[in-house]
Every structure is written in structure tokens, then in C-alpha cells.
């Protein structure tokens, strides 16, 4: 099952120009089986896209990207509006774990100048204890940053996910997660992410050198 696990739309992410219609049309054009909408700090956009896609017969999973002092986190299983711009990781972990959800650090090695993406050779101890996977293939950062995330994944024995981090329709599918089994809903997605029967890939491995 081919899934883009990290997409923003213009419903709730001001930095994105992707509409729900474009999301479904482009994902189908690429042959994706599903996508996950992960708006910044709110689940509203994910819900809107989920409902629109349901009408179109396409699968959208709902998630959220949350800014914390330990980095940007993809949260699955908790969709409440985040109270603060920089949400304490301890509180995020509590909210997600209470709902039996999962947290995956997004683009953990994105930029050394950003304090929230300072990881190079080690992960914060609290973060390492709270996760089973990190995003190793992000379509919006350099391959060098992704390669370092892959090294962290191996060092800590984690699983790796892929998502485009799309903010424009042409970016959808740049990085993907290939699941070995079919996933029907978000509960199954969370269990699949814990189980590790998946791998992260770049879109050009499937689509060639075309402009995604």
C-alpha cells in the first residue's frame, strides 16, 4: 500500500496552496492508495479533507504536525487544536498516549540553524523513549538531511517513514511510505506504524525522473 504520510493543504495550513480537490486528483494520478493530511497544530483541515475524499471514494488519514521544543512531530490519534505555538513535548506525549496514538518526528535533521531540528548524531533521551519511528524520507528537505535521519534511525533501532511534506500540488508523492499490508482506517494505520512492516522511499524510485 502506497501512502504519502505528510501533506499540508490550504484548509488549515496558510503556507500551503493545495486544495482538497487537488489533493485527491493528484494522488490518484500518481497511483497512491492513500495520503495523510497533517496540518499545523490543528486537526480541522484533516477532517475537511477526510470528508471530501470520502465522497470521492479516496482514502485520507487524519494526523497533525505539532511544533515542540524537541522538534516538529507528526501526531496520529490526537486531533485537538494545539494550545500553544511551541507545544511542550511532554504534554503532546501525554495527549497522544492517552488515546493510544503515535508520534513520529518530522524531518529531524532539517537544519542545524534551527534549534528545533538540531539532531545529528543523538536524539534527546525523552524523545527516543517515546517513539518507534522517525521520518527518514521527507520531500521538502535535502537528501543529506534525510541521509542523516536514516543514520539516526539505524542507530536507535527505529522504523523509517516517508512523506512529501507537500505544500504545493506538484510536491505530492516526493517521498512515500510503502506498507506491506492494506490499511483501512487510522487505528489500523497506527498499529501498522508500530509494527514496522513498511519502508520509506523517494517518489522518483517509482515515477522516474519526472517533475513530481
C-alpha positions as CSV (number, residue, x, y, z in Angstrom):
1,X,0.0,0.0,0.0
2,X,1.4,3.3,-1.1
3,X,0.9,6.2,1.2
4,X,2.1,9.8,1.4
5,X,2.2,10.3,5.2
6,X,2.9,14.1,5.4
7,X,0.8,16.6,3.4
8,X,-0.5,20.1,4.1
9,X,-3.5,21.7,2.5
10,X,-4.9,25.3,2.3
11,X,-7.8,24.3,4.6
12,X,-5.8,24.9,7.8
13,X,-2.2,25.5,6.7
14,X,-1.7,29.0,5.4
15,X,1.7,28.0,3.9
16,X,0.0,25.5,1.6
17,X,-1.8,26.1,-1.7
18,X,-3.1,22.5,-2.1
19,X,-6.9,22.3,-2.2
20,X,-8.8,19.1,-1.2
21,X,-9.8,18.6,-4.8
22,X,-6.2,18.9,-6.0
23,X,-5.1,16.5,-3.2
24,X,-7.4,13.8,-4.4
25,X,-6.8,14.3,-8.1
26,X,-3.0,14.4,-7.9
27,X,-2.8,11.4,-5.5
28,X,-5.0,9.3,-7.9
29,X,-2.9,10.5,-10.9
30,X,0.2,9.2,-9.1
31,X,-1.4,5.9,-8.2
32,X,-1.3,6.5,-4.4
33,X,-3.6,4.3,-2.3
34,X,-4.0,6.9,0.5
35,X,-2.5,10.1,2.0
36,X,-2.3,11.6,5.4
37,X,-3.2,15.2,5.9
38,X,-1.1,16.7,8.7
39,X,-2.0,20.4,9.1
40,X,0.0,22.6,11.5
41,X,-1.4,22.5,15.1
42,X,-5.0,21.5,14.2
43,X,-7.0,18.6,13.0
44,X,-9.6,20.7,11.3
45,X,-8.1,20.6,7.8
46,X,-7.5,16.9,8.1
47,X,-11.2,16.4,8.9
48,X,-12.3,18.5,6.0
49,X,-10.1,16.6,3.6
50,X,-11.1,13.3,5.0
51,X,-14.8,14.1,4.4
52,X,-14.2,15.4,0.9
53,X,-12.1,12.4,-0.1
54,X,-14.7,10.0,1.4
55,X,-17.2,11.5,-1.0
56,X,-14.8,10.9,-3.9
57,X,-14.0,7.3,-2.9
58,X,-10.4,8.1,-1.9
59,X,-8.7,7.4,1.4
60,X,-7.4,10.2,3.6
61,X,-5.9,9.5,7.0
62,X,-6.0,12.3,9.6
63,X,-3.0,13.5,11.5
64,X,-1.4,16.7,12.7
65,X,2.1,18.3,12.7
66,X,2.9,19.9,16.1
67,X,5.8,22.2,16.9
68,X,7.6,21.3,20.1
69,X,10.9,22.2,21.8
70,X,12.2,18.8,20.7
71,X,11.3,19.3,17.1
72,X,8.3,19.1,14.8
73,X,6.2,16.0,15.4
74,X,3.7,14.1,13.3
75,X,0.9,13.1,15.7
76,X,-1.5,10.3,14.8
77,X,-4.5,9.6,17.1
78,X,-5.0,13.1,18.6
79,X,-6.6,15.9,16.6
80,X,-7.5,18.6,19.1
81,X,-6.4,22.2,18.4
82,X,-2.9,22.8,19.9
83,X,-3.0,25.4,22.6
84,X,0.4,27.0,22.0
85,X,2.7,27.6,19.0
86,X,5.5,25.7,20.7
87,X,3.7,22.9,22.5
88,X,5.6,21.1,25.3
89,X,6.7,17.7,24.1
90,X,5.7,16.2,27.5
91,X,2.1,17.4,27.0
92,X,2.0,16.2,23.4
93,X,3.2,12.8,24.5
94,X,0.6,12.6,27.3
95,X,-2.3,13.6,24.9
96,X,-1.2,11.1,22.2
97,X,-0.5,8.2,24.6
98,X,-3.8,8.7,26.4
99,X,-5.5,8.0,23.0
100,X,-3.2,5.1,22.1
101,X,-1.7,7.2,19.3
102,X,1.8,7.5,17.9
103,X,4.3,10.3,17.5
104,X,6.8,10.4,14.6
105,X,9.5,13.2,14.5
106,X,9.2,15.0,11.2
107,X,12.4,16.0,9.2
108,X,14.5,15.6,12.4
109,X,17.8,16.7,10.7
110,X,16.4,19.6,8.6
111,X,18.6,22.4,9.6
112,X,21.4,23.0,12.1
113,X,20.5,26.7,12.5
114,X,17.0,25.8,13.8
115,X,17.1,24.8,17.4
116,X,14.1,22.5,16.9
117,X,16.0,20.4,14.3
118,X,19.4,20.1,16.0
119,X,19.7,16.4,15.8
120,X,22.7,15.0,14.1
121,X,24.2,12.1,16.0
122,X,21.9,11.6,19.0
123,X,18.3,12.0,19.9
124,X,17.0,13.7,23.1
125,X,16.5,10.9,25.7
126,X,12.9,11.8,26.3
127,X,12.2,11.8,22.6
128,X,14.0,8.5,22.0
129,X,11.9,6.8,24.7
130,X,8.6,8.0,23.2
131,X,9.0,6.9,19.6
132,X,9.3,3.8,17.4
133,X,9.8,5.6,14.1
134,X,11.2,8.8,12.6
135,X,10.7,10.4,9.2
136,X,13.7,9.5,7.1
137,X,12.4,10.5,3.7
138,X,11.0,14.0,3.7
139,X,10.3,15.5,0.3
140,X,10.9,19.1,1.4
141,X,14.5,18.8,2.7
142,X,17.8,17.8,1.2
143,X,18.9,14.2,0.6
144,X,21.8,15.0,3.0
145,X,19.4,15.8,5.8
146,X,17.4,12.6,5.1
147,X,20.5,10.5,5.0
148,X,21.4,11.7,8.5
149,X,17.9,10.9,9.6
150,X,18.4,7.4,8.2
151,X,21.6,7.1,10.2
152,X,19.8,8.1,13.4
153,X,17.1,5.5,12.6
154,X,19.6,2.7,12.4
155,X,21.5,3.9,15.5
156,X,18.4,3.8,17.6
157,X,16.7,0.8,16.0
158,X,13.7,2.7,14.8
159,X,11.4,2.3,11.8
160,X,11.5,4.9,9.0
161,X,8.6,6.7,7.3
162,X,8.3,8.8,4.1
163,X,6.1,11.8,3.4
164,X,6.3,14.6,0.9
165,X,5.6,17.4,3.3
166,X,3.8,18.9,0.3
167,X,2.7,22.5,0.4
168,X,2.1,22.6,-3.4
169,X,0.3,20.1,-5.5
170,X,3.4,19.3,-7.6
171,X,5.2,18.2,-4.4
172,X,2.7,15.4,-3.5
173,X,4.4,12.0,-3.8
174,X,8.0,13.2,-3.5
175,X,8.5,10.8,-0.6
176,X,6.3,7.9,0.4
177,X,5.8,5.0,2.8
178,X,5.2,1.6,1.3
179,X,3.2,-0.7,3.7
180,X,3.2,-4.4,3.2
181,X,-0.4,-4.7,4.2
182,X,-3.6,-2.9,3.3
183,X,-4.7,-0.3,5.9
184,X,-8.4,0.5,6.3
185,X,-8.6,3.3,8.9
186,X,-6.5,5.4,11.3
187,X,-6.5,2.8,14.1
188,X,-5.0,0.3,11.6
189,X,-2.5,2.9,10.5
190,X,-1.3,3.5,14.0
191,X,-0.9,-0.3,14.6
192,X,0.9,-0.6,11.2
193,X,3.3,2.2,12.1
194,X,4.1,0.4,15.4
195,X,4.5,-2.9,13.6
196,X,7.2,-1.8,11.2
197,X,6.1,-3.7,8.1
198,X,6.8,-0.8,5.8
199,X,9.6,1.2,4.2
200,X,10.3,4.7,3.2
201,X,11.1,5.6,-0.5
202,X,11.5,8.6,-2.7
203,X,8.9,9.1,-5.3
204,X,11.4,9.1,-8.2
205,X,12.1,5.4,-7.4
206,X,8.6,4.8,-8.7
207,X,7.9,7.7,-11.0
208,X,11.3,8.1,-12.5
209,X,12.9,11.5,-13.1
210,X,9.7,13.3,-13.8
211,X,8.8,16.5,-12.1
212,X,6.6,15.4,-9.3
